[in-house]
């Protein structure tokens, strides 16, 4: 599970309270709106990172991410993702006779060959039918089903700037939140 919190900086909070000291009841609403707008922008950037960095389907990716929005009494937002590692066939694959190739991170199809020179294949029949598997050694057994990262791991890599091509997001979110707070203050004044 991967969680990212969006919370107003303590200095911004004190400055907003000082600026709105004539209308103290407006402070929670101003902060709530700024936090929720920032959470929406952050979630949009994460989804853009998925588009730029991974070949997993948008519906599959989006279904495992939730946003807990801020309220006047609870002034922080959380972007949560949860889920298990995905099987390889949920990504872009090709099935040539020489072995299955996969493109998980939008870097082109790559052959799935392990250190024992065993190529991946599609399991024919039985309970694992249709899954992509690979022999662990040159012998016939054992066989393991291949998996990629989970959605929480993908979200973390996008957030940290390792995937998605948008760089590390923490500073961007902090700056966006700061800007949104003062945008909301200007609306109230």
N, C-alpha and C positions, 0 to 999 in steps of 0.2 A: 504494500500500500504506500502511496506517495501523497503527501499533503503539502500545500504551499499556503502560507497565511499572508493576508494583506491587512496591515494594521497601520494606523496613522502614527507618524513619528511624534514623540513626546513634545519636541519643540514646536512643531506645527500645531499640536493640540493646544498648547498654552497660548500661542499667538492668536489662534482663532478665538479662544475664550476672551482674550484681551480686546480684540477687535469687536467682538459681539457682546461685550459686557452689558450693553443696554438691552439686549434681547437674548438672555441666556438660554431660553427654551429653544431657540433656533440652532444652537450649536450641535446637538445630536443629529438633527435632520440634515444639516450641512455635511457633517462628517459621514453619515450613513450614505448619502447620495454620492459623495466623492469615492468612498470605498467601493460601492457597488458598480459605479462606472469603471473604476480601475480593474475590478475583478472581471468585468465583461471584456475589457480590452485585453487583459492577460490571457483569458480563455481563448479569445479569438487568435492571439499570437501563437498559442500552443497548437491550435488546430491548423494554422498556417504552417507551423513547423512540421506537423504530420504530413501535410501535403508536399512540402519540399523535401522531407527527409526519409519518409517511409512509404512502402507500397501497400500497407494495410488499408482495407476499405474504411471510408470515413464513418459509416454507421457502426461498424464494430469498434472502432477507436472511440467515437463519441459516446457510445452507450456505457463505457466504463469510466467516464469522467463526470463528476457532479460538482456543483458549486453551491456552497452554503453562503447565502447572502447576508450582509450586515443588516441589523435592525437598530432602532434608536436605543434600545437597551443593551445591545450586543454589538459593539462597534469594531468588528473585524469580519472579514470574509475568508473563506477557505475554499481552495480548489482541491478536490480529492480525486484520486484515481485508484482503482483496485482491479484486480484480475490476475489470472494465472498466465504463465507463458503460453504463447500462441503456437499452434502447430503450423508447420511450414506451408501447407496448402492454403492457408488464409492469405498468402501473399502472392506476388506475381511469380509464376513458375512456368517452366517449359519441360516437356517430357521426351527428349530425344532418346534413341536406343542406347546411347553411351552412358546414360545416367541422368537423373533429374537435376535441373539447374534452377536456382532461385535468385530472386532479386528482392531482398528485404529492405535495404536502405537506399534505394534509387541510385545504385552505383553500377547497374548493369547485371545481367544474368551471370551467375558464377556456378561452376560445377561444385556439387557437394561431395567432396572427397576427403576422407580422414587420413590420419597418419599411417594407417595400415593399407592405404591405397584402395579402400573400399568405396565404391560409388553409391550414391543414394538411389533408391528405387521406390516405386509405388507398390504397397502391399496388395497382393491380389486376393481377395476373398477372406473369409473368417471375420472375427470381431474387429480386427484392425484394418479391414478392407478400405482402400483409398487413402490411407495415411502414408506419409513419406517416411521411410525407415532407412537404416544403414546397418551393415554388419560392423561389429566392434573390432573384429580381427579378420584375418583371411579365411578362417573357418566359417562354416555355415551359420553357426549360432555362437554367441548371443546376438540378438538384433535389438536395436533401440529406435524408438520413434523420435524423429528430429523436431526440435522446438526452437522458437526464436525468443526474443525478449518479451516480457509482459508489457501491457500498456503502461502500468506505473513506471517501469524502467524507461520506456520510450519517452514518457512525459518528463521524467527527471533529466534525460539526456537532452531533450529540447530546451528545458528550463536552464540547464547549465551551459547551453550553447554548443554542445558537442554535435548535435544534429539539427537540421532545419535551416541552417545558414543565417540565423538572425542574431547570433551572439548570445552572451550570457544575459538573462532576463532580469535578474534581481535589481540591478541599478536602473534599468528601464522602468520597471514597475514602481520603484521608489520615486523616481522623477515624475512619472505619470500621476501618481497619487498626490504628490505635492502640488502639481499643476491643477489637478481636479479640485483639490480642497480650496484653492484660492479662486478658482472659477466659480465654485458654489458660493463662496463668501461674497464675491462681487455681485452675484444675483440677489443676495439677501439685503445687501447694503443699499 
